Amino acid sequence: MLGGFTEECLHSLKLIVSFSQEQHMIDKYRDKSGACHKVSNRFNLIMAVFYGVFRIFIFGFFVYCYYIATIFVEKKITNPSSDKMYNVEDIVAITQALIISMFASMGIQTHLTNII
């Protein structure tokens, strides 16, 4: 919105100067840029809240996973897929897979503006 209006102003600069409507166009530009500023601030606030909640969720999930992992290792619970006891390597591998998948899901952020 603002980019198109700025381009229009730059293209019609000679016409504006010749009819002495500089102040009118400056006021019009100020109004449009103010509206654009409000929209962008609102969107930034929404995205900041979304990322804050998302990161709190990730941190809480990691704390829960590590808590369950310590129980599995301390109580020597058997892994049903390998018939061996859980060890630290298994837990780290699972946690790294979860971290990679969560950050891959954050790649959606570039498309959120199109969805909104």
C-alpha positions in Angstrom: 0.0 0.0 0.0 2.6 2.6 1.1 5.1 1.4 -1.5 2.7 2.0 -4.4 1.7 5.4 -3.1 5.4 6.4 -2.7 6.1 5.3 -6.3 3.1 7.3 -7.5 4.4 10.4 -5.6 7.8 10.0 -7.2 6.4 9.7 -10.7 4.2 12.7 -10.3 6.7 14.9 -8.6 7.0 17.4 -11.6 3.2 17.8 -11.7 2.9 18.3 -8.0 5.7 21.0 -8.0 4.2 22.8 -11.0 0.8 23.1 -9.3 2.2 23.9 -5.8 0.5 21.0 -4.0 3.5 19.9 -2.1 1.9 20.3 1.4 -1.2 18.4 0.3 0.8 15.5 -0.9 3.1 15.5 2.2 0.0 15.4 4.4 -1.5 12.6 2.3 1.7 10.7 2.5 1.9 11.2 6.3 -1.7 9.9 6.7 -1.0 6.8 4.6 2.3 6.1 6.2 0.7 6.4 9.7 -2.0 3.9 8.7 0.7 1.5 7.4 2.7 2.0 10.6 -0.3 1.1 12.8 -1.0 -2.1 10.8 2.7 -3.2 10.9 2.9 -2.5 14.7 -0.2 -4.6 15.2 1.1 -7.5 13.1 4.5 -7.3 14.9 2.7 -7.5 18.3 0.7 -10.6 17.1 3.8 -12.3 15.8 5.8 -11.5 19.0 3.0 -13.0 21.2 2.8 -16.1 18.9 6.6 -16.6 19.1 6.7 -16.1 22.8 3.9 -18.7 23.4 5.6 -21.1 20.9 8.9 -20.8 22.6 7.4 -21.3 26.0 5.7 -24.4 24.7 9.0 -25.7 23.2 10.8 -25.1 26.5 8.1 -26.8 28.5 8.0 -29.7 26.2 11.8 -30.1 26.4 11.7 -30.0 30.2 9.0 -32.7 30.2 10.9 -34.9 27.7 14.1 -34.7 29.8 12.1 -35.5 33.0 10.6 -38.6 31.4 14.0 -39.5 29.9 15.6 -39.4 33.4 12.9 -41.7 34.7 13.5 -44.1 31.8 17.2 -44.2 32.3 17.1 -44.4 36.2 14.4 -47.2 36.3 16.2 -49.0 33.4 13.0 -49.4 31.3 13.4 -51.5 28.2 13.0 -50.1 24.8 10.3 -52.2 23.0 11.8 -51.7 19.5 15.3 -52.9 20.4 14.7 -55.0 23.6 17.5 -53.0 25.2 17.4 -50.6 28.1 17.1 -46.9 27.2 20.4 -45.1 27.4 21.5 -41.5 27.1 22.3 -41.8 23.4 18.7 -42.8 22.6 17.3 -39.9 24.5 19.7 -37.4 22.9 18.9 -38.8 19.4 15.1 -38.5 20.0 15.4 -35.0 21.5 17.5 -33.8 18.5 14.9 -35.2 16.1 12.2 -33.3 18.0 14.3 -30.1 18.0 14.9 -30.4 14.2 11.2 -31.1 13.5 10.0 -28.1 15.6 12.4 -25.7 14.0 11.5 -27.0 10.6 7.8 -26.3 11.4 8.9 -22.7 12.2 9.7 -22.4 8.5 6.0 -21.7 8.0 6.5 -18.2 9.4 7.2 -16.8 5.9 3.7 -17.9 4.7 1.8 -16.6 7.8 1.3 -13.2 6.1 -0.4 -14.9 3.2 -2.6 -16.9 5.5 -3.6 -13.9 7.6 
